[in-house]
Amino acid sequence: MSGEAYWLPIIFIFLMGLAVLIYAVLDGFDLGVGILMPMGRTESRNTLFASIGPFWDANETWLVLAVGILLIAFPSAHSQILGTLYLPAFFLLFGLILRGVAFDFRAKAHADYQNRWDRCFKAGSLIASLAQGYMLGIYVTGFDGGALSTAFGVLSAICVTAAYAFIGACWLVRKTEGELQLWAAKRACLTAILMIVGLVSVSAVNPLLSPEVFDKWFTLPQALLLLLIPFMCAVLFVVLFIYLRHFPYENDFDSWVPFACAIGIFVLSFQALAYSYFPYVIPGEITIWEAASAPESLKFILVGALFVLPTILTYTFFVYRIFGGKAQALTYGD
């Protein structure tokens, strides 16, 4: 295998993984805000919508980028993945569309109908999160199709939904004030516990489902180094609970801490997942080199990616910088 044929698939799987990770963090928190939406408090809901309003639509760009890289760089894997997961992919798209319609229509609806659109936004967030988690669970089992694979998909759906609710609550601690911020802090503690249960469950089941994953994690000496990942996750959870235990602080001291801890936990969890299944683009079946497009095609695509990726990153940075303050309740004219 030539140097280009070896390294180009690695570069593209890294870019795709980066897009998936950024999507999980950014769209994860606004999906989490939708999941946590309090239906009995109109003013609080307006503030929650304001906290994600400038960001949520652009966050989904990273999902489009990841799927685009999969389609162009690994076409055979793309057809097999979406061909097998067409039903949960339908529910994912349905949930995302429902969220988008509800977000826009609630601003134009009469006050009597706003509650209905808010419920649609909450339902769309929950459907999209569950669908993503189920797709992840089925994917890591190598599309086994059996009862065990389906059960793991359901477990993964619940865990991913809890993770999104967790990072969403941490985002709200950063973006809100007063009573609503206290409400978000309590939700952050609760969902953090759920996420811990989910991480432990998935970490225990994954090695049992795949002998290769078991060997990667429990063979010396690399097992000693890999222990740093769960250790660092535990440290971040401890920091989070200590911070929230003494919450609130004067002058909103370090309200970014919970969200920073959540990002760190997401990054570490993604690193563990990536290490477990690399170099497969479909676990146990197709490696990145077997699924990759021709090196000539990958080189051409890479030129475009070197322009597109920095553009999206720059735009994302400026949006989050410009709208980095506290969210204020939305108001709509008659």
N, C-alpha and C positions, 0 to 999 in steps of 0.2 A: 504494500500500500504506500503510495507516494505521500510526501509531506502534506500537500494541500488536501488530499483525500482524507487524511487522518485528522488534521487540525480544524478544517472548516466546519465539519459537523459538531465538533466540540464547541467552537465559537457560537454556533447557532443554537445549540441546546442551552448554552449559558445565557444567551440573549432571551430565549424563550422562557427559561427559568426565572430570569430577572423580571420579565414582564408579568409573569404569573405571581411572583412574590409581591411586587408593587401593587398589582391589582388586589391581592388578598388583603393587604394592609389598607389601601385607600378606599376601595369599594367595600371592603370588609367593614370599616367603621360606619359608613353611611347605610349599609344594609343592617348593621346592628342598631343604629338609631331608629330605623324603621321598625325593627322587631320590638324594640322597647317602647314604642310610641304609646303614651298614656291616653287612652281613649276618653277618659272622663274629664280631661282638663284642656279646654280649648286654647287658653293663653299659653300653656306649657307646650302644647303641640306646635303652636306658631313659632315659638322660640326654637324648638327642635328642628323644625323645617328650615329656619334661618341659619342654624348651625351647619347645615350641609348644603344649603342652596347654591352657593358659588362653586361647589366642588363636585357634587355627585355625578353629574352628567359626564364631566371630563374624566372622572375616575374610571369609567367603563372603557375608555380608550385603550387602557392597558390590556383588557380582555381581548379586544379586537386585534391588537398588536400580537398577542400571544397566539391566537388562533391563526392569524395571517402567517406568522413564522412557521407554525406547524404545517400549514397547507403548502407553503412554497418550499420550505427546506426539507420537510419530511412527508412528502405526499402520500406514500403508501401507508404510513402510520396514521395520517389524518383520515384517510378513507376508512380504515379499520376502526379507529376510535369513535368517530362520529357515526359510523354505520352501526356500531354495537350500542352506542349510547344515544340513539336518536330520540327515544322517548323521554329520558330525563333531560336531554338537551332541549326538547320542546318545552318542557315545564320551566326550565331555566329561562328561555327566551320569553315565555308567557309571563313569568314573574317580573322580569326586567321591563317588558312593555307595559304591564299593569302599573308598575311603579312610575314610569315616565308619564303615562296618561294621567294618573291620579295626581301627581305632583303639579302638573300644568293646569288641570281642570279645577283643582281645589281653589286656585287663585281667581278663577272666573265664576265659580259657582256661588249661588245665594247661600247665605249663612246656614239656612236650614238643611242644605245638601252637603256642606263641607264635611260633616262627620262621616258621610258615606264614602267620600273620596279618601278621607284619612284612613278609613278601614281598608279600603282597596290598597292604599300605599303600604300599610302594615302587612296585609295578606301577600302582596307582591314581594315584599322583602323576605317574608318567611318562606314562600314557595321557592324563590331564587336561591336562598341559603340552603334549604334542604336538598334541592336538586344538585347544587354544586357539591355538597358533602356526599351525596349518594354516588355521583359520578366519580368522585375521588376514590371512594371505597371500592367500587367495581373496577376502576382502573388499576389500583395497586394489587388487586388479586389476579390480574392478568386476564380479565374477562372470563373467569372460570364458568360462570353461568349457573353454578349449583346453589343449593340452599345456604351453604356456608358463606359463599360470596355475597349472596343477597343479604344475609344477616349482617355481614361486615359492612355492606353498603348502608344499611339502616343505621348501624352504630356510627359510622362516619358522618352520615347526614346530621344526626343529633349533635355530634361533637363539633362539627364545623359551624352549625347554627349557634351553639353555645359560645364558640370562639368569637364569632362576629358580634354577638350581643355583648361579650366582654370588652372587645376593643371599642365598640360603639359607646358603652358606658364610660370608658376611660376618656374617650374623645369629649364627651359631654362634661366631664369634670373640668376639662381644659376650657371649654367654650361657654359654659353657663355660669350663673351667679346665684347666690342666695339659696332659697328653698329648693329650687330646681337642681342646683349643684349638689346639695345634700342628698337629694333623691338619686341623682346619678352616682354618687359615691357609694350609696348602699347597694345599688344595682351592680356596680363594679365588683364589690366584695362577693355578692352572691354568684355572679356569672364567672368570677375567677375560680371559685370552688368547683363549679360545673366544668370549667375548662380543665382544671387539674384532673378531675375524674376522667374526662375524655382523653387527655393526653396519656394518662397511665393505662387506660383501657386499650387504646390503639397501640401504644408501645409494647404492651404485653401480647397482643394478638398478632401483630405484624410478623415477628420472628417465628411464630408458630405456623403461620400460613406459608412462609417461604424459607426453605433451608438455606438459600443463598443469603438472605437478610440475616438469618441467625448466625451464620458463619462470619459475616462481616462485623457484627456487633460483639460477638462473644469469643473471638479468636485473639489470643495474645500475640504480640504486645499492643496492637492497635486498640484493643478494648479499653485499655487503661487511659489512652488519650481521648477516646470517644466519651468516656465518663464525664468529661468537661461539659458536654452539651446538656445532659439532665441536671448536672450540678449548677450550671449558670442559669438554667430555667428556674431551679429552686431558689437561687439567690434573688432573682428578679421578682418572683412571687413574694418572697419574704419582705423585700423592700416595699413592694406594693401594699402589702397588708399593714406594715408598720406605718407607712405614710397615711393610709386611710383610717387607721385606728385613731389617730390624733386629729383627724379632719373635723372641722375646717381650720385653716390657719389665718392669721392676720394678713391683710393686704394680698389675699389670694396667693400665699407663698408657694412657689414651685408647683403650680397646678398642672404643669406639663409632665410631672413625674409618672402618674399612672399610665398616660398614653405612651411615654417613652418606654416604660417597662413592657407594655403590651406589644409594642413594635419589636423589642428585643426578643420576646418570647416567640413571636411569629417567625422572626428571622432564624432563630435557633431550631425551631420545629421544622421549618422548610429545609434547613441545612441537613437535618437528620434524615428527612424523607429523600432528599436528593442523593445523599451518600448511600442510602439503602438500595436504591434502584439504578444508579449509574453503572454501566453505560447504556441501559436499556431505555428505549423510547416507549416500548410496550413491555412491561415487566415480564421477564422470563421468556420472551418470544423474539422480539426484534431489537437489535442494537441500533444506536444512532448512525453507525456506518452503513448498516444494511438498509436503513430507511431513507438515507440522505439522497438529495438530488445530485446531479453531476457536479463535479468541482467547478466547471465553467459557469454553471448556473448560480452556484453558491457565491462565487466571486462577484458576479454581477449584482446579485441581491445584496451582498454585504456593502457595496458602495452606497446603495440607497438607504440601508439601515444606519450607516454612519451619519447620514443627514437627518433621518427621521427621529431616531432615538434622542439625540441631544436637543432637538426642537421640542419634543414632548416633555423632556425633563426640565428644560428651561421654562416652558409655559407653566408646568406644574409648580415649579419653585416660586414663580412670580405670583401666581394665583393664591397660593397658601401664605405668601408673605403679605400681599395686599389685604387679604381678608383674615389676617391672623388674630384680630381682637376678639372680644366677647360678642356672642350673638345677641341680637335684640329681637324681640317679638315682631313678627311680620304683621303689617296692617294692610288691609285691602280697601280700596275705595268702593263706594256703592255703585 
